[in-house]
């Protein structure tokens, strides 16, 4: 859809308690995430947009800044304001990244970087609750969304509890799908989310600049008998990925 056509569908409710800038920003955000406003689409300047919608320039500027802060628009000197590909938003729950990407239409794909036998040591042994030297399967995968590298996933699976997984299966499905198909009942997980700068190797792998911000996640997953069946340590491109949490008042 053309930018002008998308803007023509925006209606604002001046009697609503929702601020006008936020009403406009929400409409544009939905249009970007649905593909109505595709990556690279250029928006007119704030004065023209405000005139089209019958809003003040400060209101329109605030709506645009909200979308810039959300990573949906970018301002470039000499070019103007453009739509960028929206980040992948993932709810913080016991789910597979593959499933989350597939549900949101992000066309997941996987390159298997490693699939080998190893031994648990250090943090891996502690997280899985097994003695050091316990046999584990070590997986390392590069996950893509819409053809772009999104995350490097590294998993350790106790060999006594989890059957061996073929590279072909790991390329076609998510890890949790394969675990369930192998008779593992996933029940709960402990997860830590953090952030750090990319190393040279990580930046090259994820198509980022050295030192670019990365989101990190460590997760230990347990089955219905309370046994740790997977320990994962993953990194995600902060420029393309975010976690979403729902918070309840207490």
C-alpha positions in Angstrom: 0.0 0.0 0.0 1.2 3.5 -0.8 2.2 5.7 2.1 -0.5 8.2 1.3 -3.2 5.5 1.1 -2.2 4.2 4.5 -2.3 7.6 6.0 -5.7 8.3 4.5 -7.1 5.4 6.6 -6.0 7.0 9.9 -8.8 8.3 12.0 -8.2 10.0 15.4 -10.8 10.2 18.1 -10.4 13.6 19.8 -12.8 12.6 22.6 -10.7 9.5 23.5 -8.4 9.6 26.6 -5.7 8.1 24.4 -3.3 10.9 23.3 -3.6 11.8 19.6 0.1 11.2 18.9 -0.3 7.7 20.3 -3.3 6.9 18.2 -1.4 7.9 15.0 1.7 6.0 16.1 -0.3 2.9 16.8 -1.9 3.0 13.4 1.4 3.5 11.6 3.0 0.7 13.7 0.3 -1.8 12.7 0.8 -0.7 9.0 4.5 -1.3 9.3 4.2 -4.7 11.0 1.6 -5.9 8.6 3.6 -4.9 5.5 1.2 -2.1 4.4 4.2 0.2 4.8 7.1 -1.9 3.6 10.8 -1.4 4.6 12.2 1.5 2.6 8.9 3.4 2.2 9.6 7.1 2.7 7.2 9.3 4.7 6.6 12.9 4.0 7.9 15.5 6.4 6.1 16.2 9.7 4.5 19.5 8.4 2.9 17.7 5.5 1.8 14.7 7.5 0.3 16.9 10.2 -1.6 18.9 7.6 -3.0 15.7 6.0 -4.3 14.4 9.4 -5.4 17.8 10.8 -3.0 17.6 13.7 -0.5 20.0 15.1 3.1 19.7 14.1 4.3 18.9 17.7 1.7 16.1 17.9 2.9 14.6 14.6 6.6 15.0 15.6 5.9 13.1 18.9 4.2 10.3 17.0 7.1 10.0 14.6 9.7 10.1 17.4 7.8 7.3 19.2 8.2 5.1 16.1 11.9 6.1 15.7 12.4 5.1 19.4 10.7 1.8 18.7 13.1 1.1 15.8 10.3 1.2 13.1 11.4 4.5 11.5 14.8 6.0 10.8 15.7 9.6 10.0 18.5 10.1 7.5 20.0 13.4 6.6 19.2 14.3 3.0 16.8 11.4 2.6 14.1 11.9 5.2 12.1 9.5 7.3 12.0 5.9 6.1 10.4 2.7 7.3 12.8 0.0 8.5 12.1 -3.7 9.0 10.4 -4.1 12.3 12.1 -6.0 15.1 11.1 -9.6 15.9 9.2 -9.4 19.2 9.2 -12.5 21.3 7.1 -13.1 24.4 9.0 -14.4 27.4 7.5 -17.8 27.8 8.4 -21.5 27.4 8.4 -21.6 23.6 10.7 -22.2 20.7 12.1 -19.3 18.7 11.3 -21.3 15.6 7.6 -21.5 16.6 7.5 -17.8 17.5 9.0 -16.8 14.2 6.7 -19.1 12.2 3.6 -17.8 14.0 4.5 -14.2 13.2 5.2 -14.9 9.5 9.0 -14.3 9.9 9.9 -17.3 7.6 12.4 -19.0 10.0 15.4 -21.0 8.6 18.3 -22.7 10.4 22.0 -23.4 9.6 23.4 -26.1 11.8 27.0 -25.0 12.8 27.7 -27.9 15.2 26.0 -31.1 16.3 28.4 -33.2 18.3 29.0 -35.3 21.3 30.6 -33.6 24.3 31.0 -33.6 28.1 29.3 -31.4 30.6 31.7 -29.0 32.4 31.5 -25.9 34.5 28.3 -23.9 34.0 26.8 -26.5 31.7 27.1 -29.2 34.3 25.8 -26.9 37.1 22.8 -25.9 35.0 21.9 -29.4 34.0 22.5 -30.7 37.5 24.9 -33.5 36.4 28.4 -34.4 37.3 31.2 -33.0 35.2 32.1 -35.3 32.4 28.4 -36.4 31.8 27.8 -37.0 28.1 25.9 -34.3 26.4 24.9 -33.3 22.8 26.2 -29.9 21.9 24.2 -28.0 19.3 25.1 -24.7 17.7 22.7 -23.1 15.1 22.3 -19.9 13.3 18.7 -18.9 13.1 17.4 -16.7 10.3 14.2 -14.6 9.9 13.1 -13.5 6.4 16.6 -14.5 5.2 18.5 -12.3 7.7 20.6 -13.8 10.5 18.8 -13.2 13.8 20.4 -15.3 16.5 23.1 -17.8 17.4 21.7 -20.6 19.5 23.9 -22.9 21.5 22.3 -25.8 23.4 23.5 -28.6 25.6 21.3 -31.7 25.9 22.0 -34.6 28.4 22.5 -37.7 26.2 20.8 -40.0 28.6 17.5 -38.1 28.4 17.4 -36.7 24.9 17.7 -38.7 21.7 20.3 -37.8 19.1 18.9 -35.2 16.6 19.8 -35.2 12.9 21.0 -32.0 11.2 18.2 -32.3 8.6 15.6 -32.3 11.3 17.2 -29.3 13.1 17.0 -27.4 9.8 13.3 -28.1 9.3 11.9 -27.8 12.8 12.5 -26.1 16.2 14.3 -27.8 19.0 11.3 -28.0 21.3 9.2 -29.6 18.5 11.9 -32.3 18.1 12.1 -32.8 21.9 8.4 -33.3 22.2 8.4 -35.6 19.2 11.1 -37.6 21.0 8.9 -38.1 24.1 10.2 -35.3 26.2 7.5 -33.4 28.1 8.7 -29.8 28.6 7.3 -28.4 31.8 9.1 -25.3 33.1 12.3 -23.3 32.6 14.5 -20.8 34.4 15.7 -18.0 32.2 18.1 -15.0 32.4 18.1 -12.2 29.9 21.0 -9.8 29.5 23.0 -7.7 27.0 26.6 -7.2 25.9 28.7 -6.1 22.9 29.4 -8.4 20.0 32.8 -9.9 19.5 34.5 -9.8 16.1 33.4 -13.4 15.3 29.8 -12.9 16.6 29.5 -9.7 14.6 30.6 -11.4 11.4 28.2 -14.3 12.0 25.2 -12.0 12.7 26.1 -9.4 10.0 26.6 -6.7 12.6 29.4 -4.3 13.4 32.0 -5.2 16.0 30.8 -4.1 19.4 27.2 -3.9 18.3 24.7 -4.5 21.1 23.5 -8.1 21.5 20.8 -9.5 23.7 21.7 -12.6 25.6 19.6 -15.4 27.1 20.4 -18.4 29.2 17.7 -20.9 29.8 17.5 -24.3 31.6 14.4 -26.3 30.7 12.9 -29.0 32.9 10.6 -31.9 32.1 7.6 -33.0 34.0 9.7 -35.0 36.4 11.9 -32.1 37.3 14.9 -33.2 35.3 16.9 -30.6 33.3 16.6 -31.6 29.7 18.3 -28.6 28.0 20.6 -25.8 28.8 20.8 -23.0 26.2 23.0 -19.9 25.9 21.9 -17.7 23.0 22.7 -14.3 21.5 20.3 -12.1 19.5 20.8 -9.0 17.3 19.4 -6.2 19.4 18.8 -4.2 16.2 16.4 -6.9 15.0 15.0 -8.5 18.1 13.4 -7.8 21.5 11.7 -9.6 24.3 8.2 -8.7 25.4 6.9 -9.1 29.0 3.4 -8.7 30.3 3.4 -7.2 33.8 0.6 -7.4 36.3 -0.1 -5.1 39.2 0.3 -6.6 42.7 
